[in-house]
Amino acid sequence: MTYLRLAYAFNLLVLLPIAVPTILRLYPTDQGRFEESAGWRTLVGALWTAILVLSALGLYAPLRHSPVLFLQVTYKTLWLLVFALPRVLKGCTHSVPWGIAGTFLVIILVWPFIIPWGYLFSSQ
C-alpha cells in the first residue's frame, strides 16, 4: 500500500502545477513543443486533471483507485512509442518535450512494479 500511496503522491507533485494550468492556458505547460490548439490542450488538461483528482482519492483508497496507474502506463507508453520515439529516430529531438517524455518514461518503468495486478484482474 505504501508504494501505491507514493505513486499517487508523485502524481500529485507532478500534476498540481500543470493539470489545471494546461486546461486554462495559465502558462505554457508543453515546453513550447506543440502548436496551440484549444481543443487538444483542453483534452490533455482534462485527462491530467482527472488523474490528479483520482490520485488524490488514491491516497485514501489505494487499491480502489489503482486502475488510474494502469491507465497512465498505457497512454504514456503509447505516446512515447507513437510521438516521441519516431522523432528521436528521425533526429528531430528538438520537437520532443523532454520534461514530459522523461516523466512519462519514469512512470512506465516504475508503475508496473507498483500496480496490484492481482487486484486489477481478479474476478471478484
C-alpha positions as CSV (number, residue, x, y, z in Angstrom):
1,M,0.0,0.0,0.0
2,T,2.9,2.4,0.8
3,Y,4.2,2.1,-2.8
4,L,0.7,2.9,-4.2
5,R,0.5,6.0,-2.0
6,L,3.9,7.1,-3.1
7,A,2.8,6.7,-6.8
8,Y,-0.3,8.8,-6.1
9,A,1.8,11.4,-4.2
10,F,4.2,11.6,-7.2
11,N,1.2,12.1,-9.5
12,L,0.1,15.0,-7.3
13,L,3.5,16.5,-7.2
14,V,3.9,16.4,-11.0
15,L,0.3,17.3,-11.9
16,L,-0.6,20.1,-9.5
17,P,1.5,22.7,-11.4
18,I,0.4,21.5,-14.9
19,A,-3.1,19.9,-15.0
20,V,-5.4,22.9,-14.4
21,P,-2.9,25.4,-15.9
22,T,-3.0,23.3,-19.1
23,I,-6.8,23.5,-19.4
24,L,-6.9,27.2,-18.7
25,R,-3.7,28.1,-20.6
26,L,-2.4,30.0,-17.5
27,Y,1.1,29.5,-18.7
28,P,2.8,27.2,-21.2
29,T,3.0,23.6,-19.9
30,D,4.1,22.0,-23.2
31,Q,7.7,23.3,-23.1
32,G,6.9,25.2,-26.3
33,R,7.0,22.0,-28.4
34,F,3.3,21.8,-29.6
35,E,1.3,24.2,-31.7
36,E,-1.5,25.8,-29.7
37,S,-4.8,24.0,-30.1
38,A,-7.5,24.8,-27.5
39,G,-9.3,21.5,-28.2
40,W,-6.3,19.3,-27.8
41,R,-4.9,21.4,-24.9
42,T,-8.3,21.1,-23.1
43,L,-8.5,17.4,-23.7
44,V,-5.0,16.7,-22.4
45,G,-5.6,19.1,-19.4
46,A,-8.8,17.4,-18.6
47,L,-7.1,14.0,-18.7
48,W,-4.3,15.2,-16.4
49,T,-6.8,16.9,-14.1
50,A,-8.8,13.6,-13.8
51,I,-5.6,11.7,-13.0
52,L,-4.8,14.4,-10.4
53,V,-8.3,14.0,-8.7
54,L,-8.1,10.2,-8.8
55,S,-4.6,10.3,-7.4
56,A,-5.8,12.4,-4.5
57,L,-8.5,9.9,-3.8
58,G,-6.0,7.1,-4.2
59,L,-4.1,8.4,-1.2
60,Y,-7.2,7.4,0.9
61,A,-8.2,4.3,-1.0
62,P,-5.1,3.0,-2.8
63,L,-6.4,-0.3,-4.2
64,R,-9.7,1.1,-5.4
65,H,-8.0,3.8,-7.5
66,S,-5.2,1.7,-8.8
67,P,-6.7,1.5,-12.3
68,V,-5.6,5.1,-12.8
69,L,-2.0,3.9,-12.6
70,F,-2.7,1.3,-15.3
71,L,-4.3,4.0,-17.5
72,Q,-1.2,6.1,-17.1
73,V,1.2,3.3,-18.1
74,T,-1.0,2.6,-21.1
75,Y,-1.4,6.1,-22.5
76,K,2.1,7.2,-21.7
77,T,3.6,4.1,-23.4
78,L,1.5,4.8,-26.5
79,W,2.6,8.5,-26.5
80,L,6.2,7.6,-26.2
81,L,6.0,5.0,-29.0
82,V,3.8,7.0,-31.4
83,F,5.1,10.5,-30.8
84,A,8.5,10.7,-29.1
85,L,10.3,7.6,-30.5
86,P,9.7,8.4,-34.2
87,R,11.0,11.9,-33.7
88,V,14.1,10.6,-31.9
89,L,14.8,8.1,-34.6
90,K,14.5,10.8,-37.3
91,G,16.9,13.0,-35.4
92,C,14.2,15.6,-34.6
93,T,14.9,15.6,-30.9
94,H,14.2,19.3,-30.7
95,S,10.5,18.6,-31.2
96,V,10.2,16.3,-28.2
97,P,9.3,17.9,-24.9
98,W,11.9,16.2,-22.8
99,G,10.4,17.1,-19.4
100,I,7.2,15.4,-20.4
101,A,8.9,12.4,-22.0
102,G,11.2,11.9,-19.1
103,T,8.4,11.9,-16.6
104,F,6.4,9.5,-18.8
105,L,9.4,7.2,-19.1
106,V,9.9,7.1,-15.3
107,I,6.2,6.2,-14.8
108,I,6.2,3.4,-17.4
109,L,9.3,1.9,-15.9
110,V,8.2,2.1,-12.3
111,W,4.4,1.8,-12.1
112,P,4.3,-1.8,-13.5
113,F,6.1,-2.9,-10.3
114,I,3.7,-1.0,-8.1
115,I,0.4,-1.8,-9.8
116,P,-1.5,-4.5,-7.9
117,W,-2.1,-6.7,-10.9
118,G,-3.8,-9.5,-9.0
119,Y,-6.3,-7.0,-7.6
120,L,-7.0,-5.4,-11.0
121,F,-7.5,-8.7,-12.8
122,S,-9.3,-10.7,-10.1
123,S,-12.8,-12.0,-10.8
124,Q,-14.2,-10.7,-7.5
